[in-house]
């Protein structure tokens, strides 16, 4: 029988935040099946976790990456924050 993990369990296993995990899932290079339980929680197989571990390894190998919105200054009440 296959074992499945929740997002929180996978994030803990990979030692990343849930927001980082979700950002990785939006990456088109990460091919993970979208499998959910009756409550709508996303479930990951052991194979999915292995793919995410490989993705993490590649990110570390290639250095930190920023997406297009990371370096845009935040404007609050018309004033840019640094």
C-alpha positions in Angstrom: 0.0 0.0 0.0 1.3 3.5 -0.9 2.0 6.0 1.8 1.0 9.6 1.3 2.1 12.8 3.1 0.5 16.2 3.7 2.1 19.5 2.7 3.2 20.1 6.3 4.8 16.7 6.6 6.7 17.2 3.3 7.8 20.7 4.3 9.2 19.3 7.6 10.9 16.4 5.8 12.5 18.8 3.3 13.3 21.4 6.0 11.5 24.2 4.1 8.5 26.4 4.9 5.1 25.5 3.5 5.2 28.7 1.4 8.5 27.6 -0.1 7.0 24.2 -0.9 4.0 25.9 -2.5 6.3 28.1 -4.6 8.2 25.0 -5.8 4.9 23.4 -6.8 4.2 26.4 -9.1 7.5 25.8 -10.9 6.7 24.1 -14.3 9.9 22.0 -13.9 8.6 20.2 -10.8 6.3 17.5 -12.0 4.1 16.4 -9.1 0.7 14.8 -9.4 -2.1 16.9 -7.9 -3.6 14.3 -5.5 -6.0 15.4 -2.8 -7.9 13.7 0.0 -11.7 14.1 0.8 -10.9 17.3 2.8 -9.1 18.9 -0.2 -5.6 18.6 1.4 -2.9 18.0 -1.1 -1.2 14.6 -0.8 2.3 13.6 -1.9 3.6 10.1 -2.6 7.1 9.0 -1.6 8.0 9.4 -5.3 6.8 13.1 -5.2 8.9 13.7 -2.1 11.9 12.3 -3.9 11.3 14.6 -6.8 11.1 17.6 -4.5 14.3 16.5 -2.7 16.0 16.5 -6.1 14.5 19.9 -7.0 15.9 21.3 -3.7 19.3 19.7 -4.4 19.4 21.4 -7.9 18.4 24.8 -6.5 21.2 24.6 -3.9 23.7 23.4 -6.6 22.8 26.3 -8.9 22.6 28.9 -6.2 19.7 30.9 -4.9 17.2 32.0 -7.5 14.8 34.9 -7.3 11.6 35.2 -9.3 10.5 38.3 -11.2 8.6 39.8 -8.3 11.2 39.2 -5.5 13.3 42.3 -6.2 10.4 44.7 -6.8 10.3 47.4 -4.0 7.2 47.4 -1.9 5.2 50.6 -1.9 3.2 51.4 1.2 1.1 54.6 1.3 3.0 55.9 -1.8 6.4 55.4 -0.1 8.9 52.8 -1.3 10.4 50.7 1.5 14.0 49.5 1.1 
